[in-house]
Amino acid sequence: MEVFFLPDVGEGLIEAEIVAWKVAVGDRVTLNQPLVDVETAKAVVELPSPFAGVVATLHAAVGDTVEVNAPLVSFDVDRETAPHASEKQVVHDVPDEERREPVLIGYGVAHEESVAPRRRRRGAPTSTPPAASPAPTPLARTTPPVRLLAKHLGVELTTVRGTGRDGIITREDVERAGNSGPASSRAPAPLAARSRFVGREIASWSEGAREERIAVKGVLKSMAEAMLESTTHQPQASVWTRVDATKTVELLRGLKDHPRFSEVRLSALTVVALAVCDAARHYPGINSSFDESRNEVVVRRYVNLGIAADTPRGLVVPNVKDADRLDLAGMARELTTLVEKARDATTTPAEMAATTITITNVGPFGVDGAMAILPPGTGAIICVGQVVKAPWVQGDAVVVRDVVEISMTFDHRQIDGALASRVLRHIGAFLEDPATALLAR
């Protein structure tokens, strides 16, 4: 008998929730065959089998929360194919650069075929694990949020060709199929407007229950804990400014049809990201964090740039590793990939770890500005509002310009108002004349 213990599938995570079992008691499995999908703080991860043999016991049910290093599956192993003790679970210990692949042996984002309802926590009374059953019919490769969208649009996923990495069906693929299908095949319009809340779609005001309770788990739990930690332990202050971003808008418009940018999204966020990295090079203290355990301030001379992303599962903050080394085209490519993976729920825990400074963009929601809350472990977060036409005083004349509001929230333990103001002014100057700033980098 061999026991597979839940590994640390992220950066220091202490637990994971069982989303879906891909095997049952009595099933014969091969080495590295997918066993189970588990949900960590902000990602769904597929775990493969470190043994070949027969599943003897499933130590948790769907919906249970299991601690790292707790028993997950017991096997009656095939001794001739069983790995030596030194090899067990080594498949989970891979370099960071390899972890950035979408699916890895022992550490990867699940294709998330069918997801059963989740109701219990580990420790609650449980029923006997399900008996062996025939393998489910393979489904189209995509993610639960995309499946939900397809259901609402009346799109049959087996008829959709996936354009995502490794053929995964993306949100855009489903929307394209829904818009192009015959009117008679489309799902009827909902009776009342629905909305998304804490990573799920909730019923409209008229259709929903008078009172609804939602379990705090997954992304919601992670966000709640992070915000509480941030506001409790990090004294925060903010500065903001309005910027004439007309030249940024003109630059982006001029590059839109350039072959080098044909397959990436160019937006004001791309230029803001470069501006933040440039500011960190000039003022390294802004790219710092406060280490309470050692009573030290850590200044980092590399930028892992976090980008807050609104996804079907809730708010996640993946980051671009070593963003300070990228040029305009490289930043555009990285941001395009980051956003697509976040929206398709294929972001891994490693891609959300070790953020040094963050950008949150409220502009797409038609909002002029906001004062963001710091992600724990970072020293500053920059918030970008929408770029809008507005009157602007130029000399003695009032002209119409493309204006954007940017703000910065910072940890006031190590970053004072003077440094924060200089950094924000540097970012503003970059947006006012991006061509000159890019040439001077």
RAVENTA-V647653 format. One line per field, one symbol per residue. ss: DSSP state (@ for helix, = for strand, . for the rest). A space follows every 50 residues. Layout:
ss->???
//
This chain:
ss->.====.........=======......==....======....=====.. ..======......===...=======.......@@@..@@@...@@@@. .......==..................................@@@@@@@ @@@...@@@.....@@@...@@@@@@@@@@..@@@.........===..= ==...............@@@@@@@@@@@@@@@@..=========.@@@@@ @@@@@...@@@......@@@@@@@@@@@@@@@.@@@.====....====. ....=======..=======..@@@..@@@@@@@@@@@@@@@@.....@@ @@....=====.@@@..............=====...=======..==== ===========.....@@@@@@@@@@@@@@@@.@@@@@@@.
//
